[in-house]
Amino acid sequence: MAKEPENMIIPPLREMRGEIKELRGEVAGLKQQLDKLESGQKTIRQALTADTMMSKFVTGDFEERIFDLERKVEALTKGK
């Protein structure tokens, strides 16, 4: 009779241990997927930042050219 409670407890504990191992494997897989997603997001953020900086550079370049043209037009109109 002393072994009877032991027989009732140990099999469920072993079963639970196996389920825990499965869950750990699934969690590890999810962590890998999250790492890939975070890496992809980082790449997208870097691309957007680079695009924004390039746009600002191009816009600044055009503004500088327009400013130079305005000065030239102003100098021509004052010369007349």
C-alpha positions, 0 to 999 in steps of 0.5 A, spaced: 500 500 500 505 504 501 507 504 493 500 506 491 500 513 492 507 513 489 505 510 483 499 515 482 504 521 483 510 519 479 507 518 472 503 525 472 510 528 474 514 525 468 508 527 463 509 534 466 516 534 465 516 531 458 510 537 456 515 542 459 521 540 455 516 541 449 514 548 451 521 550 452 523 547 445 517 551 442 519 557 446 526 557 443 523 557 436 518 563 438 525 567 440 528 565 434 522 568 430 522 574 434 529 575 433 528 575 425 523 579 426 526 584 430 532 584 425 528 585 419 525 591 423 531 594 424 533 593 417 527 597 415 528 602 420 535 604 418 533 604 410 527 609 412 532 613 416 537 613 410 531 615 405 529 621 410 536 623 410 537 623 403 531 626 402 533 632 406 540 632 403 537 633 396 532 638 398 537 642 402 541 642 395 535 644 391 534 650 396 541 652 396 541 652 388 534 656 388 537 661 393 543 662 388 539 663 382 535 668 387 541 672 388 543 672 381 536 674 379 536 680 384 543 682 382 541 682 374 535 686 376 539 691 380 544 692 375 538 694 370 
